[in-house]
C-alpha cells in the first residue's frame, strides 16, 4: 500500500502543480503570479520527492503544504463578495479552485494515513504499546 500511495500522491502533486499553472492566467498582479508560480514549484518538488523515495520528510511536507492550502482557501471557498458601484454580487468559486481544494484534501488524507501507518510501525519497533 505505501508504494501505491506514494505513486498516487506523486501524480496528484504533479496535477496540483498543473492547476497552479492554470491559475497563473487569473493572477491579479505580479505578487500573486509569483506566489502561484512558487506554489507550483513546491508541488513539483513534493511530486519528485514522493516519486523517488517517499521519505517521512516528504510525506510531512505534503501534509503541511496541503493543510496550509486548505486553511487559506476554505474560508472563502463558497463565494467571493464583489462590490461594484454599490451593488453587491456573489461570484462563485472557480472550477479550478474547487478541483485544487478537493485534490488538496485527498492529498492530506493520503499523507496522514501513510504517516500514521509509519508511526505505528515505529512504535512496534521500539516496543511501545499502541
Secondary structure, 3 states (H helix, E strand, C coil): CHHHHHHHHHHHHHHHHHHHHHHHHHCCCHHHHHHHHHHHHHHHHHHHHHHHCCCHHHHHHHHHHHHHHHHHHHCCCCEEEEEECCEEEEEECCHHHHHHHHHHHHHHHHHHHHHHHHHHHHHHHCCCCC
